[in-house]
Amino acid sequence: MNYKAPRGTHDIFGINALGLNVLEQKARQIFIKHGFEEVRTPIFEDASLFTRSIGEATDIVEKEMYIFEDRKGRKLALRPEGTASLVRAYIEHRLDISFPSGKFFYSGEMFRYERPQAGRYRQFYQIGAEFYGSLSPSADAEIIMLVCDVLSSMGIEKVNVHVNSLGCQKCRPLFRETLVKYFTSIDDLCQDCLRRLQTNPLRLLDCKIDSDKFINVPKMNDFLCDDCKEHFNLVQNLIRSVNCTYIVDPKLVRGLDYYTRTVFEIRSNALGAQDALAAGGRYDNLVKELGGQDTPVVGFALGSERVLMAAQHSGFFSTLNKNEKVFIAIADQDLISEAFAFSIKLIRNGLKGNNDISVFGPVDNKSLTAQLRFADKIGASKTIIFAKAELGEGKVLVKNMIDKTQNAVFIGQL
């Protein structure tokens, strides 16, 4: 039987694995500069954590969660997103006391059962950051700039920053009521819209099927209370102050119920219809709803696969530094011990003037010709050959695999 990766999953190797590592490293460096601390959470949690935080009427909970029972009948779920787990950890371990700055970041695999598309998988990677304990619009602006800095570090400069405000518990109910009246007057809504009209009417604004029918749809900005309006205006002033261009998008909503006030999405010009790279916003009520103290939060998550696709379009992959490959060969089989000891020393200390190397070999029971063919196959730039005559003089043969020239070099010079 020929086994294949399950539908919606993918193996990451070669340049893509290198790109993912670079993305995670660059994001970590930027987060740390902003004072964020790393938190790693389990990939599965009590299923009710997600149904309660994300919202039972959301697509994620209704259609996309991987839920299973363990041997004691406890209902668990693979995490579909990172925020709920981080909030749970924040409450459980009183991170507000251990880390009073309230800045945290995470990375890792998430799981959603949805139709695979370009850059969208059922097991996928996310990187996110969250700022706890601040109601200030400056926290919103910092999170938005944090995303822009991570994308810029990957060579992604041409992006569109979309922002909106979803209001608060004081002003959103009237907007929701007005939306329901508006959408009820429209004929032939799709099945998703009819369902959402009863459970989550704000999500109709995000519909890709019926959006052309929504002419003169009510805008949340017209219903914002004074506090929410002032907050949103200050967020815009702050991101303008650092020359961040943006679009106020009244149709921008988030698919999770916990969002309040600021929401944003950053899209790439290079990816066509599936163009969202990162998204986030405020969720000021979530910590309290999950049993913690009344704590405001603003955060974001980016899709690593999508970001890597955009980075590839920008030519970033061509700039990735690959280690120089060096192969250790033996012309005489009984020199395997000397060659092996040298290879380990080379791995630990590098070549003189170059520590960015990958070392292959030595291998026994292969002719020197076969070893050199393998060195070519793996793309080695040079092969260091142990031969009895040269080794007796404290030398090895160094073969340039590009121009095929070869010289005897004292081992100490390497």
C-alpha positions as CSV (number, residue, x, y, z in Angstrom):
1,M,0.0,0.0,0.0
2,N,1.3,3.5,-0.9
3,Y,0.7,5.9,2.0
4,K,0.1,9.6,1.4
5,A,-0.3,12.5,3.7
6,P,-4.0,13.0,4.7
7,R,-6.0,15.5,2.6
8,G,-5.4,19.0,3.7
9,T,-2.0,18.3,5.3
10,H,1.4,18.8,3.7
11,D,5.0,17.8,4.3
12,I,7.4,20.8,4.7
13,F,11.0,20.2,3.6
14,G,13.9,21.8,1.6
15,I,13.6,25.5,0.9
16,N,10.1,25.7,2.5
17,A,11.3,24.3,5.8
18,L,14.2,26.8,5.7
19,G,11.7,29.6,5.0
20,L,9.4,28.6,7.8
21,N,12.4,28.5,10.2
22,V,13.5,31.9,9.0
23,L,10.0,33.4,9.4
24,E,9.7,32.0,13.0
25,Q,13.2,33.3,13.9
26,K,12.6,36.8,12.5
27,A,9.2,37.0,14.2
28,R,10.7,35.9,17.5
29,Q,13.4,38.6,17.2
30,I,10.9,41.3,16.5
31,F,8.6,40.2,19.3
32,I,11.4,40.2,21.8
33,K,12.4,43.7,20.8
34,H,8.9,44.8,21.6
35,G,9.1,43.1,25.0
36,F,6.9,40.1,24.3
37,E,7.4,36.7,26.1
38,E,6.9,33.3,24.5
39,V,4.2,30.9,25.6
40,R,3.8,27.4,24.2
41,T,0.4,25.7,24.8
42,P,-0.8,22.2,24.1
43,I,-2.1,21.4,20.6
44,F,-5.3,20.0,22.2
45,E,-7.6,21.4,24.9
46,D,-10.9,20.8,26.5
47,A,-13.3,21.3,23.6
48,S,-15.6,23.6,25.6
49,L,-12.7,26.1,25.8
50,F,-13.1,26.8,22.1
51,T,-16.9,26.5,21.8
52,R,-17.2,29.0,24.7
53,S,-14.5,31.5,23.5
54,I,-14.9,31.3,19.7
55,G,-18.7,31.1,19.7
56,E,-21.0,28.2,19.0
57,A,-22.5,30.0,16.0
58,T,-19.1,30.4,14.2
59,D,-18.1,28.4,11.2
60,I,-15.1,27.1,13.2
61,V,-17.2,25.5,15.9
62,E,-20.0,24.4,13.7
63,K,-18.0,22.9,10.9
64,E,-14.3,22.9,11.3
65,M,-13.1,21.6,14.7
66,Y,-11.4,18.3,15.2
67,I,-13.1,16.9,18.3
68,F,-12.4,13.5,19.9
69,E,-12.9,11.7,23.2
70,D,-10.0,10.3,25.2
71,R,-10.1,6.9,27.0
72,K,-12.0,8.5,29.9
73,G,-14.7,10.0,27.7
74,R,-13.4,13.6,28.0
75,K,-14.2,15.6,24.9
76,L,-11.1,17.2,23.6
77,A,-10.3,19.3,20.5
78,L,-7.2,20.0,18.4
79,R,-6.7,23.8,18.7
80,P,-8.2,25.7,15.8
81,E,-6.5,28.9,16.8
82,G,-4.1,30.2,19.4
83,T,-6.0,32.9,21.4
84,A,-8.3,30.7,23.5
85,S,-5.3,28.5,24.6
86,L,-3.2,31.6,25.5
87,V,-6.1,33.1,27.5
88,R,-6.6,29.8,29.4
89,A,-2.8,29.8,30.2
90,Y,-2.9,33.4,31.2
91,I,-5.7,32.7,33.7
92,E,-4.5,29.3,34.9
93,H,-0.9,30.5,35.7
94,R,-1.7,34.1,36.7
95,L,0.6,35.4,34.1
96,D,-0.5,38.9,35.0
97,I,1.6,38.5,38.1
98,S,4.6,36.7,36.6
99,F,4.7,39.0,33.5
100,P,3.1,42.3,34.4
101,S,3.9,43.8,31.0
102,G,1.2,41.5,29.6
103,K,2.9,40.9,26.2
104,F,3.0,37.3,24.9
105,F,3.6,35.5,21.6
106,Y,3.1,32.0,20.3
107,S,3.7,29.8,17.2
108,G,2.8,26.3,16.2
109,E,0.3,24.1,14.4
110,M,-3.5,24.7,14.3
111,F,-6.2,22.4,13.0
112,R,-9.4,23.2,11.1
113,Y,-11.5,20.9,8.9
114,E,-12.1,23.1,5.9
115,R,-11.8,22.8,2.2
116,P,-8.1,23.0,1.3
117,Q,-7.1,26.0,-0.9
118,A,-3.9,27.7,-1.9
119,G,-2.1,28.4,1.4
120,R,-4.9,26.9,3.5
121,Y,-4.5,23.5,5.0
122,R,-6.3,21.4,7.7
123,Q,-3.1,21.4,9.7
124,F,-1.4,24.7,9.3
125,Y,1.1,27.0,11.1
126,Q,0.3,30.3,12.9
127,I,2.4,32.9,14.6
128,G,0.6,35.3,16.9
129,A,1.1,37.9,19.6
130,E,-1.2,39.4,22.2
131,F,-1.0,42.4,24.5
132,Y,-2.9,42.0,27.8
133,G,-4.1,44.7,30.2
134,S,-4.1,47.8,28.0
135,L,-7.1,49.7,26.9
136,S,-5.0,52.3,25.1
137,P,-5.3,52.7,21.3
138,S,-1.5,52.6,21.3
139,A,-1.7,48.9,22.1
140,D,-3.8,48.4,19.0
141,A,-1.4,50.4,16.9
142,E,1.6,48.6,18.2
143,I,0.1,45.2,17.3
144,I,-0.7,46.4,13.8
145,M,2.9,47.7,13.3
146,L,4.2,44.4,14.8
147,V,2.6,42.5,12.0
148,C,3.9,45.0,9.3
149,D,7.4,44.6,10.7
150,V,7.3,40.8,10.6
151,L,6.0,40.9,7.0
152,S,8.6,43.5,6.0
153,S,11.4,41.3,7.5
154,M,10.3,38.6,5.0
155,G,10.6,41.0,2.1
156,I,6.8,41.6,1.9
157,E,6.3,45.4,1.5
158,K,3.3,45.7,-0.8
159,V,0.4,45.0,1.5
160,N,-3.0,46.5,2.2
161,V,-3.9,47.2,5.8
162,H,-7.7,47.1,6.3
163,V,-9.1,48.4,9.6
164,N,-12.6,48.7,11.1
165,S,-14.3,49.0,14.5
166,L,-17.0,46.5,15.6
167,G,-18.0,48.7,18.6
168,C,-18.6,47.5,22.1
169,Q,-21.4,45.9,24.1
170,K,-23.0,49.3,24.4
171,C,-23.3,50.3,20.7
172,R,-23.2,47.0,18.8
173,P,-26.7,45.7,19.7
174,L,-28.4,48.6,17.8
175,F,-26.1,48.0,14.8
176,R,-26.9,44.3,14.9
177,E,-30.6,45.0,15.0
178,T,-30.4,47.4,12.0
179,L,-28.4,44.8,10.1
180,V,-31.0,42.1,10.7
181,K,-33.7,44.4,9.3
182,Y,-31.6,45.3,6.3
183,F,-30.7,41.7,5.4
184,T,-34.2,40.4,6.0
185,S,-35.4,42.7,3.2
186,I,-33.0,41.1,0.6
187,D,-34.3,38.2,-1.4
188,D,-32.5,35.0,-2.3
189,L,-29.8,35.0,0.3
190,C,-27.4,32.0,0.1
191,Q,-27.8,29.2,2.7
192,D,-24.8,30.5,4.8
193,C,-26.3,33.9,4.9
194,L,-29.7,32.6,6.0
195,R,-28.1,30.6,8.8
196,R,-25.9,33.5,9.9
197,L,-28.8,35.9,9.9
198,Q,-30.2,34.0,12.8
199,T,-27.0,33.4,14.7
200,N,-24.3,35.9,13.7
201,P,-25.6,38.6,11.3
202,L,-22.3,40.5,11.3
203,R,-20.7,37.6,9.3
204,L,-23.0,38.4,6.4
205,L,-20.8,41.4,5.7
206,D,-18.1,38.9,4.9
207,C,-20.1,36.8,2.4
208,K,-18.4,36.2,-0.9
209,I,-21.5,35.0,-2.7
210,D,-24.1,37.7,-1.8
211,S,-21.8,40.7,-1.4
212,D,-22.9,42.3,-4.7
213,K,-26.5,42.4,-3.3
214,F,-25.5,44.4,-0.3
215,I,-25.9,48.0,-1.6
216,N,-26.1,50.7,1.0
217,V,-25.6,48.2,3.8
218,P,-25.5,49.9,7.2
219,K,-22.0,50.8,8.5
220,M,-20.9,50.2,12.1
221,N,-19.1,53.6,12.1
222,D,-22.5,55.3,12.0
223,F,-23.5,53.5,15.2
224,L,-20.3,53.7,17.3
225,C,-20.7,55.3,20.7
226,D,-18.5,58.3,21.6
227,D,-15.9,56.1,23.4
228,C,-15.6,53.6,20.5
229,K,-15.4,56.4,17.9
230,E,-12.7,58.2,19.9
231,H,-10.8,55.0,20.3
232,F,-10.9,54.1,16.6
233,N,-9.9,57.7,15.6
234,L,-6.9,57.5,17.9
235,V,-5.8,54.1,16.4
236,Q,-5.9,55.7,13.0
237,N,-3.9,58.7,14.1
238,L,-1.2,56.5,15.6
239,I,-0.7,54.3,12.6
240,R,-0.7,57.3,10.4
241,S,2.1,58.8,12.6
242,V,4.4,56.0,11.5
243,N,3.5,56.4,7.8
244,C,1.4,53.3,7.7
245,T,-1.2,53.6,4.9
246,Y,-4.5,51.9,5.6
247,I,-8.1,51.4,4.3
248,V,-11.1,51.8,6.6
249,D,-13.2,48.8,5.5
250,P,-16.7,48.9,6.9
251,K,-17.3,45.3,5.7
252,L,-14.4,43.9,7.6
253,V,-15.5,41.6,10.4
254,R,-13.8,38.6,12.1
255,G,-15.1,35.1,12.1
256,L,-14.8,34.7,15.9
257,D,-17.4,36.1,18.3
258,Y,-14.9,37.5,20.9
259,Y,-13.8,40.6,18.9
260,T,-14.7,44.1,20.1
261,R,-13.7,47.5,18.8
262,T,-10.7,47.4,16.5
263,V,-10.4,44.7,13.9
264,F,-7.8,44.6,11.1
265,E,-6.6,42.4,8.3
266,I,-3.4,42.6,6.3
267,R,-3.6,41.4,2.7
268,S,-1.0,40.8,0.0
269,N,-1.2,42.2,-3.5
270,A,0.5,39.0,-4.9
271,L,-1.9,36.2,-3.8
272,G,-5.1,36.7,-5.7
273,A,-8.4,35.9,-4.0
274,Q,-6.8,34.1,-1.0
275,D,-4.9,37.2,0.0
276,A,-5.2,37.5,3.8
277,L,-1.8,37.1,5.5
278,A,-2.7,38.2,9.0
279,A,-5.6,39.5,11.1
280,G,-6.5,40.5,14.6
281,G,-8.1,43.1,16.8
282,R,-9.4,43.6,20.3
283,Y,-11.2,41.1,22.5
284,D,-11.7,43.0,25.8
285,N,-14.3,40.7,27.3
286,L,-12.7,37.3,26.6
287,V,-10.5,36.9,29.7
288,K,-13.5,37.6,32.0
289,E,-15.8,35.4,30.0
290,L,-13.4,32.5,30.5
291,G,-13.3,33.0,34.2
292,G,-10.4,35.5,34.7
293,Q,-10.2,39.1,35.8
294,D,-11.6,41.8,33.7
295,T,-8.6,42.2,31.3
296,P,-8.6,43.9,27.9
297,V,-6.6,42.2,25.1
298,V,-5.5,43.1,21.6
299,G,-3.7,40.6,19.4
300,F,-3.1,39.1,15.9
301,A,-2.3,35.9,14.2
302,L,-0.6,35.3,10.8
303,G,-0.8,32.3,8.6
304,S,2.7,31.1,8.1
305,E,2.0,29.2,4.8
306,R,0.4,32.3,3.3
307,V,3.2,34.5,4.4
308,L,5.8,32.2,2.8
309,M,3.8,32.2,-0.4
310,A,3.9,36.1,-0.4
311,A,7.6,36.0,0.5
312,Q,8.3,33.7,-2.5
313,H,6.5,36.2,-4.8
314,S,8.7,39.0,-3.4
315,G,11.9,37.0,-4.2
316,F,12.8,36.6,-0.6
317,F,13.6,32.9,-0.9
318,S,16.5,33.7,-3.3
319,T,18.1,35.7,-0.5
320,L,18.1,32.8,2.0
321,N,21.6,31.9,3.1
322,K,22.2,28.2,2.6
323,N,25.2,26.6,4.3
324,E,28.1,25.7,2.1
325,K,28.2,21.9,1.8
326,V,31.5,20.1,2.4
327,F,31.9,16.3,1.7
328,I,34.6,14.2,3.5
329,A,35.9,11.4,1.4
330,I,38.4,8.6,1.9
331,A,40.7,7.3,-0.8
332,D,41.8,4.4,1.6
333,Q,39.1,2.6,3.6
334,D,41.3,2.2,6.7
335,L,41.4,6.0,7.1
336,I,37.7,6.1,8.1
337,S,38.5,6.8,11.8
338,E,40.8,9.8,11.0
339,A,38.2,11.1,8.5
340,F,35.3,10.7,10.9
341,A,37.2,12.5,13.7
342,F,38.0,15.4,11.3
343,S,34.4,15.6,10.2
344,I,33.1,16.0,13.8
345,K,35.8,18.7,14.4
346,L,34.7,20.5,11.3
347,I,31.0,20.4,12.3
348,R,31.9,21.8,15.7
349,N,34.4,24.5,14.6
350,G,33.7,25.2,11.0
351,L,36.2,25.9,8.2
352,K,38.6,28.7,8.8
353,G,36.7,31.9,8.0
354,N,33.4,30.1,7.5
355,N,31.2,28.6,10.2
356,D,28.1,28.3,7.9
357,I,28.8,24.8,6.6
358,S,27.1,21.5,6.4
359,V,29.3,18.5,6.6
360,F,28.6,15.1,4.9
361,G,30.6,11.9,5.2
362,P,32.8,10.0,5.5
363,V,31.3,6.8,4.2
364,D,33.0,3.4,3.9
365,N,32.7,0.6,1.4
366,K,32.3,3.0,-1.5
367,S,35.0,3.7,-4.2
368,L,36.4,7.2,-4.3
369,T,34.7,7.7,-7.7
370,A,31.3,6.8,-6.1
371,Q,32.0,9.2,-3.2
372,L,32.7,12.0,-5.6
373,R,29.5,11.3,-7.5
374,F,27.6,11.6,-4.3
375,A,29.3,14.8,-3.4
376,D,28.2,16.2,-6.8
377,K,24.7,14.9,-6.2
378,I,24.2,16.7,-2.9
379,G,25.7,20.0,-4.3
380,A,28.9,20.0,-2.3
381,S,31.2,22.9,-3.1
382,K,34.3,21.1,-2.0
383,T,35.4,17.6,-1.1
384,I,38.1,17.0,1.4
385,I,39.8,13.6,0.6
386,F,41.8,11.6,3.1
387,A,44.6,9.6,1.3
388,K,47.5,7.8,2.9
389,A,50.3,9.5,1.0
390,E,49.1,13.1,1.8
391,L,48.0,12.3,5.3
392,G,51.6,11.0,6.0
393,E,52.7,14.6,5.4
394,G,49.9,16.1,7.5
395,K,47.9,17.0,4.5
396,V,44.5,16.3,2.8
397,L,43.4,16.8,-0.8
398,V,40.8,19.6,-1.3
399,K,38.9,19.2,-4.5
400,N,36.9,22.1,-5.8
401,M,33.6,20.5,-7.1
402,I,32.8,23.4,-9.4
403,D,36.0,23.6,-11.5
404,K,37.3,20.2,-10.5
405,T,40.7,21.5,-9.4
406,Q,42.5,19.8,-6.6
407,N,45.3,20.8,-4.2
408,A,47.1,19.2,-1.2
409,V,46.5,21.4,1.9
410,F,47.9,21.1,5.5
411,I,45.1,20.0,7.8
412,G,46.0,22.8,10.2
413,Q,45.2,25.4,7.4
414,L,41.6,24.3,7.2
